[in-house]
Structure formats: structure tokens, C-alpha cells
Amino acid sequence: MEILKQFYSNEKAKQTLVNFITDGRLPHALLLEGEAGCGKTHFARLAACAMLCQSEQKPCGQCRNCRLILQDTHPDVLVVSPDSPEKPYAVSALRDLIVSCYVLPNDGDKKIYILRNIHEMSEQAQNTLLKIIEEPPAHVLFILTCQSRARILPTILSRVVTLTLSPCSEELCAQALQERNPEADEETCLRMAKQCGGNIGRALTIMQDERLSSIHSDAQEAAQLICGGSEFDLLCLLNRYNRKKEDFLLLLEELRQIFVQVVRQKHGATDKKFLPDKLLHRISALQTMRILDIIDTVSGEALQNVAVSLAAAHLCSAVQQQLHS
């Protein structure tokens, strides 16, 4: 159980997992839902540890099975990611995975498949996965992750137990950042924790990559310029990304993350503040949703080889039109 205590916050999810193990009623398919960076994959490994742990207090984190799982070397625990070059979420690949489910475990009596970000599966791929989730072999367990259950087929949702993971408090996040980055000062850690809404994974990624850190700062500035209505200053900022399409797309994704959290803030789904109050009150929840649509449209244009300068100009004009309509 000690290893679970090291996972920040999410006490309800941790206790539910402990109850499953204690009562001996493990679900054959577990779905972990939460925003990118909140620790879903790590929690999935902890859940796998709990399912295969050889100690009385599960998961111990010290026995052979736990150590192998945490090192990603356990022969009976397969972690599958959609960004793998093997394209594991192609229908043909999923059919091969289904066939592998009927092969008995190497070490024990269970095989565990951790399938990351299944919201990136096509509908056809999800229907293919459904066939094995409906009636898996007795020795097979699935741990699935997604950013939003809204992007998962209802037929899959009806056959899994869903646990929702959330970012931790800003104070805990700042503490985690300092533990992992001893050279970072307290003020920097707290600022990043606030800007990322307590999302440890996202904050760590940004802090450890100078390029991403710069893009993140620009996205914060761009969000404030959008709400402040300064079209010229926004365009000047975006024009820094001319001939840097990859960075421009990353900037748009960061900007999107900010406004997704603003929507949650406006609907009372979070008490964390992602924009200063004086700017937050300048846009309505509906305008925020439409700004998200604009960001998605401009991202699509950039992906289709529209010049960054034209995509940036479209973003600025569309946002201004929306704010003054």
C-alpha cells in the first residue's frame, strides 16, 4: 500500500483500487479517465502491481512482480501506446492483440494489457476492442486510459469500471516539482503549478524542456492578449512562429489547454484559476467555447500546409470578431 501513498492526491481512486484488491473482485476492464499529464499511465502500472503483487499488503512495490511492472519489463504486462510506430490501434493490429489474449501467462495466472489513450482509436477500432472486452479469457485483465469518456463508445463504457483521476492541488504539485527538480527554486515551481492547474506531468514536461517552456509562456501571454482584446499585440506574438510550423502547432495546443480549463473554471468544475479575474470576466463561457473552435480550425489549417502567417492572421481576426459580435 505504501507505493500508492506516493501517488499524489486522488484518494477516492486509490481507495477504490484497494477495495477491489481487498474484496477480491477485480474488474476485468478498468478505465482511467483524466487530462493528459495527470498520471494515468503511472496509476495503471500501480493498478497492475496491485493485481499481480506477491505480498499480503498489495501493492507493495518491492516484490519481483511489482519491480518488473514498474520497470516495464514484466512478461505478462503489456503497455500499448497509440503513438508507437507499430500503429497498434489499427484494426489489424488489434485483431492480433486479441489473438495474443488467448495465450496463457508466462509467470502467473494473469495477463494485463494497459492500453493508453484509447480515445485516439477510430470507431471501428473501438468496436474491435469491444469484442475482447465483452468476454475476455479468465486470465486477462485490461487497464485502459483516456482523456475523456465522451470520446469512448457507450458500448465500451458499459463494460468497464471507470475511475477519474484529477490534477492535485497547486501546493502539492509545486512540492512534487521541487522533489523532481531540486535545482528549481520554490517560486518557479509554484508558478508552474498554478499555470498548469496542479498537473504534475504537464508541468514537469514544460520545465525540463527549454523550447516547451518558451512556448508555454507565449501561450499564457497569447491567452491574456485574446481576453484583453489586443489584436495587434497578439499578431506580433504569433508572427514569431513564422516558418516554425511545428512550434506554432504546439503553441496552439497549449493555448487550447488553457481555454479548456477556462471553460471548466467558468462552469465551476474547478476552483483553480487559469486567467486573472479581470481578464476572465471579459469573455463569456459561450465565447470561450467558440474560441476553442477557432483554435481547432486554425490548427487544422496549419496541418494542411496553410502558411503560419495566414493561420495566425485568421486566428486573430476570428477571435476579435467573436469577442465583438
N, C-alpha and C positions, 0 to 999 in steps of 0.2 A: 504493500500500500504506500510505502514511503515514496516510491517513484511517482505516484500520482500526485502527491502533495507538491512536487516540484513543478507541476503544470499550473501556470498562473490562472487564478480565478476559475470560472465555470464549475462551481461547486455542485450544481444540480446535475450536470452531465457526468461528472466524476462519481457522484453518489449513485446515479442510475447504473453506471457500469459496475460498480462494486456490488450493487444489489443483484444484478444479473449473475455475477460470478458466485456470490454467496448462496443464492437460491437455486443455482444450477439450472437456470432457464435462459441460456444464451439464445438470442435470436439468430436465425440462420442468415439474416441480412441486416446490417446496421448502416444507416445513412447519417453521415456527419455533415451538417449544413452550417455555413458561415462564410464571411467575406474572406477574400484572399489575404493570406498573411496572419490569420488568427490562430494557426496551429493545428489545422485539421489533420494533416498528414502525420504530424508527431503524435497527436491523440490517437490516430488509427493504429500506430505502432504500439502505443501503450495498451490499447484495447487488445491487440494481437498478443502482447505479453500476458495480459490477464487471462486470455483464453488458453494459452499454452504453458503458463508458468508451472514449474515443478515444485514450488514451495507452498506451504499452507497459507501464508499471507500473500495473496495474489493481487497485483503483480509485484514481485519482489525486486525486479531489475538486476538481480545478481546471479540467478541460476543460469545454466547453459542456454536454455531456450530464450530467456529474456535478453541475454547478452547478444546472441546471434541475431535476434529480431532487431534490436536497436542498432546493430552494425550492418543491417540489410544483408545478412549472409545466411539466414535460416532457410534450409532447403524446402520447407513447407509453407513459407510465407512469400507470396509474390506481390510486389508493388508495381502497378502499371500506371503510366502517365500518358496523357494524350499527346504531349509534345515529344514523345520518343520517336526517333527516326523510323522505327519499325511500323509506325501507324497502327498501334494496337486497337484502335477503336473503329477500324474499317470492319465491315460486316464479316468479311472472310477471316480476319484475324480473331474476331470474337467467336466465330464458329470453332476455330482451332482451340481457343481458350476453353470453350465448353467441353470439347473432347478431352482436354487435359484434366478437367474436373473429375473424370471417372477413373483416373489413375490414382491408386492408393498413396497415402502419405509416405514419405521416406523414413521419418523419425518416430512419429507418434500416431495418434488416432485422428488428427485433424489437419486439414489444409486450409489456409486462409488466403483469400485474394483481396488485396487492397487496390481498389480501382479509383484513381484520383480524378476529380473534376469531371464527373460523368455528365454534367450539363453541356459539355462540349461534344457529346455524342449526337449524331443525327437521330431523327425519329426512328428510322429503320434500324439503326444500331441499338437503340434503347429497346426496341421490340425484340431484337435478337437476344439481348441480355436478359430480358424478361423470361425467356423460355427456361433458362437455368435457374433464375431466382425463384420461379414458381415452385419447382420441385428439384432442389439440388440433392446430390448424393448426401447421405447422412454424415459423411466425414468432411464436408465442405462448408465453410463459412465465408460470407462476403462482408467487407467493410468498404462502403462507398463514400465518396465525398463530393460535395457540390457547393457552389456559391449561393444558389437559390433553388428551393424546391419548386418554384414556379416554372422552372425550365426542365423539370423532370415529368415524364408521363405519369398520369394518375394511376395507371395500372402497376407501375413500379412502386409508387409511393404507398399503395395499399398493401404491399407485400414486404415492406421494410419497417424497422423501428427507427424513427428519426430523432437524433439529438442535435440541438442547436448550440453552436459554440460562438461566443462573443469576445470581442477585444476586452482586455482588462481595464482597470482604472488607469488614469494617466499617471498617478503616483507609482503604481506597480509597474507600469510599462517603463517609466523612467528608471526605476530600480533595476529592472531586467536589462535595460540598455547599458547601464553603468557596469553591471556584472559581466556583460559580454564585451564591453569596450572600456576597460579600465582607464585608458588614456583620454577618454572623452570627459569633459567637465560636466558638472551637475546641471548647469544652466542649459547647455546644449541638449542633453538628454531629455530634460523636462520640456524644452521647446519642441523637440521632435515627437515626443509622446503626445503632446497636445495637438500638433499638426496632423498626426496620424491617428488621432482618436483612440489612443491606447492599443493600437495594432502593433504588437512587438515585431512580427515578421516583416511587415512593411517598413517600419522604422529602421530595423537593422539593415535591410537591403539598401535603403537610401543612404544611411550613414557610412556603410562600407564601400560605397561606390561614388567617387567624386563626380562623375558625369551625372548619375541619377540624382545626386544631391542638388546639383545645379538646376536640373530640370524640375525637380520638386519645388525648389524655391521660386522658379519662374512661374510654375503653375499656381502657387499660392498668390503671387503678385497678380497674375492674369485674372484669377477669380475675383480679387478685390477690385481690379480695374473694370471688370464686367459689371459688378454690382454698383460701382461708383459711376458708371456711365461714361468713362473716358475712352472714347473710340480711338482717338489719335495715339494716346499712350499705349493702348492695347496693341494696336497695329505695329507700333515701333518695337514692342517687346517680341511679338510673333515674327517680325521680319529678321530677328537674329537667327532664325532657324531656316532661312533661305538656303537651299542646297544641302540641308541636313534633314532629309525626309524621315529617316529612322528616329531621330531625336524629336522631330515635330510630332510624330505619332505617339511617342512616349509622353510628350507634354500633354497631348490631348487626352490620353488615358489617365494621367494624373489629374487633369482638370475635371474629367468625368467623375473620378473617385470623390473629389471634393464636393461636387454638386449632388452626387448620390447621397452623401452624408448630410448635406444641407436639407435635402428633401426629408430625410429621416428626422432631422432636428426640427423641422417645421411641423411635422406630424406628431411630435412628442415621442418618437421611437427611441430617442437617445437624449441624454442630458448634457452630452459633450458639445462644445462649441467649435465649429469649424470655420466660422467667419465672425468678425466683430459684430456686436449687436447693431451698431449704427449702419452697417452695410447689409446685414441680414434683413432688416426691416424694409429695405428699399425694393426687394423683389418678393413677389407672392409665390406660394407653392406651385401654382399653375405655371407661372413664368419660369420657375426653376426646372419643372418637367420639360418645358419647351426648349430651354437652353440645353438640356441633356439631349434632346432630339437633334438640335443643331450640331452639337459636338459629334454625335454619331454620324450625321450626314457628312460633315466635313472630314471625318476620319475615313469614311468610305470613298470620298473624292480623292483624298491623298493616296489611298491604296490603289486607286485606279489611274495613278500617274498624273493627276492634276498637279500643276506646279504649286509648291508650298506658298509662294507669294499670293497666288489666286485663291487657294484654300483659306489662307489667313484673312484675306480681304473679305471673303464670303462669310467667315465666322464673325468678323467684326460688324459687318453691315447687318447680318441676320440677327445678331444679338441686340444691336441697337434698335432695330425695327421692332423686335419683340418687347423690349423694355418700354418703348414709347407708343405701343399700339393701344 
